[in-house]
Amino acid sequence: MPLLNLIRPSFAGGEYAPALCSRVDIARYHIGAKLLRNMIVHPTGGTSNRTGFRYVATTKTDGKKVILVPFKFSTTQTYMLEFGEYYCRFYKDGGQIQSGGAAYEIVTPYAEDDLEDISFTQSADVLFLAHPDYPPRQINRFGDTDWTLTHFQFFNGPFRLPNTSNVTLAISATTGMAATLTAAAPAWVTATIYEIGDYVTETVTVYKCLIKHTAGTFANDLAASYWEAATLAVFDDEHVGALFQLHHYIEGQSANDALASVAAGTAISCGGTWRLITHGTWTGKIQVEKSIDGGTTWTCIRAFTSADDFNADTYGTEDTNGGTEPFQVRVNMTARTSGTCNADLSADPYLHSGIAKVTAFVDATEVTVNVERAFGSTDATADWAEGAWSFYRGYPSIVEFSPQDRLIFANNESEPQTYWASKVSNYYDFGVSNPLVDSDAISSPLPSRELNGINGIIALRNIIALTTSGECSIESSDGGPLTPSTLYNKIHGYEGSYGVRPVVIGNRAIYVQRVGSMIRDIGWEFSEDVFKGSDISVFANHLFNGYTIKQMAYQQNPDRLVWAVRSDGRLLSMTYMREQEVLAWTWHDTNFGIDKFESVAVIPTEGYDEVWVSVRRGSKRYIERLAKRMPTTDPRDQFFVDCGISYDSPKYITGVTQANPVVITSVAHGYSNGDTIDIANIVADGVPPGSSLDNMAAELNLKRYKVKNKTDDTYEITDEDDVDIDGTNFTNYVSGGESRVPIGKTTLVTGLDHLNGKTVSILADGNVLAQQVVASGQLAALDADYSRIHVGLQYYSDFESLNIDLSGPGGTIQGKKIQIPAVTFKLQNTRGGYKGPGDPELENAVALTPFAEPMRPTLGDPLSLYTGDQMESLGGGYQDGGRVFVRQSDPLPITILAIVPQVKVGGIAAS
């Protein structure tokens, strides 16, 4: 067979499982790869080595894990929150927020083992938190060093289903603090206990006299069971903080007043509708008044005037929707000239609902409460409901916002399948009106044959509730906004969820299936009127089998990547662009797998989304953030080391004179006379062809100078031999420019305590230097001074293609020996890298590009990044399959857009 050129134009399928490496029959085979380690796939199909993780801070407590939670007030005001054991710390603009020279933090109630179970959602400056073992809380931001964590002050509910037993509750006062709430049993429970023999002859008698021996033993099992049923135990010490709601039927009220002076009549309770009839002959003015604060203040709702010629016969209905409390009404004569106004005021009967919060436990039948909503009576009532949330019933474990601006909680220990949605745009109010209104709070259990708790909520076109057994939408039955009267729960599937917080991408969501080792997406399918999705991890199931996913985050810009922390500490990434059929998994390790990723989160920053991770390195945990890819194409700005730091402190130039000596303007530069500086990135007018004039930018950029005659905002420059720089023939300064103080040889690189004892890679002014071992938090002297230095842990970024596939007159080439004499690499912004026919052959491999010298310590332009085609001999003989392997081990970028291998087909491979 002649020499063939085959192209692999895309790697949009990502790394494929070994079981798929022979599936040449599927269309996606030709866009996959055998290995993508520390690589990411771009939506356009090319693949690049990931950038490095910058060291930000060390967590507070050695040996204790943390989780990261994003806080996004806006696209320009974002924070990262570090939750550790009993504390929370804050990060902004790539650094840790400090106060008084120490990390700013607030106290939290969460122990280390609680952290992974924290659910969160955000509205403006408030982060809402839910945890099954703690009352809901919220974090408020008032400033960079002014954050508070407080209890979520919910009111008016939510409540469990109404009481169905014969037990009654009575409140000792209708208003006020420290009232007593008492439970009482029906008469048959409190009857005298009689001993009437060793057995029960008629079951009915048990309701009037329970059977028990005087010695304290039961006559028989039947008697014991009735005794147990009759034991009254309504309250528990874990009810402290719980709400109780009591309903009282309030009969119609009336007051008859003879108003013969300026005075108010008798106040009566009203649940909505009042009626007034007056009679007599009188001259004056009366008004019907309303009070909602127990009679402290009054508001006029209707006024009448008579001059011996009028009597009222009217009624009115006050709006009690939206959970407003019943009120008081009265007739008030505000002016009188003569006569007596006989006023008959009445109110219709109504159901009065009062609410109290338990503040102290007394015993199983009595608790102390504060009245939060006035009661209508102190009479005992069997019409009561217990609050849904308490330490006794459990607190919700999930919190999320709905598309209709309701705050939704879900799943506590007593009601794992129930969700509770607040009123619209009132996140703390869980009250309902009588009759219901559209904005009222909502609570409902999901339909299910099994008792599986809600472990995720997704706000898409409708609300999707995920459980361990299935997926259910929470929607309106009429297609409009979700309301209490249109609520409709609809089951869409039975895949189940593992409970990891889902990520939303456009109109779809990504979640972990119930086994924890399978990733699915879900979205609305208009043609089928159903939410559905598919397994999006099947082509890379080797990355999931035997592991679980602990956390996920979505980085929309620039590459639409889902990041996932695996249970063994590896970090997975998936490029997800469903509309272009791009679905590519890759995997990432750090420090060659010795150190472990434990948490991941994403926040937007200027122009891109930034990935943050917590990493366990030895006994410590570090907070690190993924560097932005290609901030410029300058090799000196590339960051491809882990747990790394940069020594790059530019002072920005705003002016350069055309004078002798040159004077540079740089506000608050902080330099001293005699300081050595490097200058770069000045923009000046271009030089006309053939001109003898010096170009300012060409003369000053990438040169080293000394500072002379400095002021606070200006300085002159000389060369390193103290000769003034003459700029009288320079072209005009336009903009830009930075100056930096070089270090490394004369001043050691320090601040590396977090890397003590570690071997680190070094990129200095775009040059790869020899690796060093960090000692005492610093590097040994470098061979020269450099102004931009990046230091951190080395990592390998590996790419390996799938086996070559080709069909010809003789059938498939699968099973034959393949030789790839050469490969054309289509590269973009690449420098360095090594290639070969496989990993073992890399020992003798040569550079992928001619730009990988180990060091180039002279000042000036470093070797440039390369974009274009690069044809390389691959080396090696005939092998099974025929693959191309590339490794980047230097702290430099590499992007492979496509490969074009030359292929020779040999004999049959050995069995």
Disulfide bonds with the S-S distance in Angstrom:
none
